[in-house]
Amino acid sequence: MSPLHAFGDDALGELDAVGIVERIRSGAVSSSEVVEAAIARIDAVGDELGAVAVRAYDAARAEAAAPRPGYFSGVPTLVKDNSDVAGLPTQQGGDAWVGAPAEADGDFARMYRATGLVVLGKSQLSEFGFSASAEHPRLGPVRNPWNLEHTAGASSSGAAALVAAGALPLAHANDGGGSIRIPAAVNGLVGLKPTRGRLAQDKMLREMPVRIVADGVVTRTVRDTAAFYREAEKVYRNLKLPPIGEISGPGRRRLRIALVTESVGRDAAPEVAELTHGVGKLLEQMGHRVEVVAPPVPDTFADDFLLYWSLLSLFSVQMGKRTYGPTFDASRLDNLTLGLASHCRRNLHRLPLATARMAASKRTSAKFFSGYDVVLTPTLAHSTPKIGHLDPTQPFEVIMDRLLDWVAFTPLQNATGDPAISLPLARDAQGMPLGMMFAAKQGNEATLLELAFELEEAVDFAPIQAGDPL
């Protein structure tokens, strides 16, 4: 099946966000022309991809006529539909209630728009972001533009699908177990989960016992990701973290890199492990020191993370009417959400110790990074599954076993708070993108971005438009 994309000869062209900024500033195109091109592209591919949750075109057109100041002034984007945007409902990827329009932007959206980005609406996600594949029984799946038979990952699936397909240069994503990195990996994108607390966040996410969710973006180029964090830092600066600053190319320092292809009971598939070792050899050719090591993950981690993750589901189910309003109907939730809630109820007695171990994982990580600068793993343990493999209407035990088998590497950094980036460095035997993940100690996004620039220069991040146009 040929890739589905919307690249064409319009105001967006084949430019990334930085390229669009330069084109707007030069006067070659206007903000309104760029926004209209994005609207046309979203309408061309968005429904087939199942990627759009809410459209807000009229407001975007009005804003494009007099865009907010900021580096990205006039550049179109979407916000993921688990973050509040003034005037739009927040449905959390489901249809279990009728959401009222938000009265104001959430803290993330306020920061995001302050960089000048124009929000055209909201992108689709899996229900509450719990699954690594968005396949809602009534709303439909979010499909991968590289091959529509495959998932676009999750939970930031709609964002990644639209960016990969060329409808937008970048889009908001967030990550509570891999949800920036997973869709980036399967859609051939760059996805950086930042250090805990790096960016402004909505109140509900800030108040978690262990703050596992981080907001960010998915992009097609490293320079777009670097530019976003540079500009976001001008709006919101966490003084407890070292600044990222201006990162515009490879670093000179040669790094100590640990290579891991095993996780707790869930190792990478042979093809994926071989490709990961291939990236390790490339890094050695660049002068970096690479050492194969055992996974720096305690044996209890997978069970602890699953229990903590299920607590979020139990909260959503139990507090649904109070949180989402009187129309909340738990019978419309999928089997994964309900199964996670049941898992938490059965294991509440284990939750305090599991949460304590999760919180303590940052100390284990800090000790590990005293000997290494970066750890390399595959982003995911095997190739991208087809739609249906993670269908949330299946029995909970089936879905969960398949999720744990695929998502074996990304959750660790959500517990530790460390930054990690997925880069499109490999393809599987069917030609589908396979991401490779690099993690570093807290506050060290600059190292990851410098390494990403170096790898982008060395490896062709082949664009989707190499296939047939729409």
C-alpha positions, 0 to 999 in steps of 0.5 A: 500500500502506498503512503498517504500524504498531503505534500504539494505545491502550496504555501507549506510546500515541503518545509518544516516549521523553521522553513515556514517561519523563514518564508513568512518573515521573507514575505514570500507567503502570509500567515493566512496562506499558510493556515489555509494550506494546512486546513486544506491538507488536514481536510484532504487526509485527516478523515482517512487517517482518523486523526482529527478530534476537533476542528476550529478553523474559523478561530484559526483564520481570525488569528492568522489574520493578526497572528500572535507575536513569537518565533512561530508566529503564523505557523499552524498546529494542533493541540492533543485532545487531552489538553484544554484549549479555550472554546473547545471541548476536551474529550480525552480520546473517547465518547463517554461524555459530552464535553463542554467547551473549555473556558480558558486555555490550560497552562500548556496551551497558553505557553504553546500559543505564546510561541506564536503557533496558530491552533487549528483544532485538536488531534485524536488519541487513544481513550485517556491515552492508555493504549499505545494504539488509538482504535476506538470502537465507535470513533474508529482507529487512527491510521498510519500514513505510511500504510493505512493497515497499520496503527499510528501508535498512541496516544499522540497518534493523531498528531503524529499521523498528520505531521508525518503526512505533511498536513502540519509541520509540528503538533503537540504531543504528550507522553505518560508511557511513551506517547510522544516517542511511540507515535514518532517511532512508527510514523518516522518522526522526531519525538523528544520527551523532555525532563520532568517539569521542563514545560508548563503543564495543565493542573491535573498532570502537575498533581500526580503522585509521580508526575509521569506525563510530559508535554512536547511536540512531534516534528519531521526534523531535529531543528524543529524540535530544537527550535520549539524547546528554545522558544518554549523556554523563553515563555516558561523557564523551570529554574530547577533545570539547566536551560536547553538554549540554542542547539543548532547542530552536532556537539563535539564531545564524544559520548559514552553510550550504553546499548540495551536491547533487553527489558524486564521479561520483554526483549526486542525482536531479533530484527529490531535488536539487529537494527539497534546494534547497527545504530550502535556500530554507526555511533562507534564509527562517529567516534562515540564509545558504545557498550552493550549492557544489561537493562538498568531496570529493577525486576519490579518495574513493569508491575509497578508501572502497570499498577500506577498506570491503572491508578489513573484509570481507576481515578477516571472511572470513579471520578468520571461524573465529578471530573467530566460532568453528568453525561459521563457514562462508564459503560461507554469506556473500552475494555482496556480502561475498565480492565486497568481500573479493575486491576488497580482495585484488586491491587490497591494494597500494593500501590503504596510500595509500587508508587514509592519504588516508582518515585525512587527510580530517579535515584537508580537512574542518576547512578546509572548515568554516572557511568554513561552519557546516553543509553540507546534502545529501540523505541519499541520491541517489534515492528508496528502492528496492524489495526486490530492487534491492539483493539481495545474491545478484546479481553483485557488480558489479551490487550495488556499482554500485547501492549507489554510485549510491544511497549517494553522500553519507553515507560522507564523515563516516565518514572525517572523523569529523564529526557528521551528522544526517538529518531527515525533511524531504521526501517523494518523488512516491510519498509515501515519506520522503526524508531531508535531511542536515546535517553540521558540524565535529567536536564540533559536534553541538549546532549540528546539534541546535539546527538540527534543533529549528528545522526540526522546528518549521517542517516537519511530521515527518508520523507513519506513523500518519497511515495506516491502523492495523494 
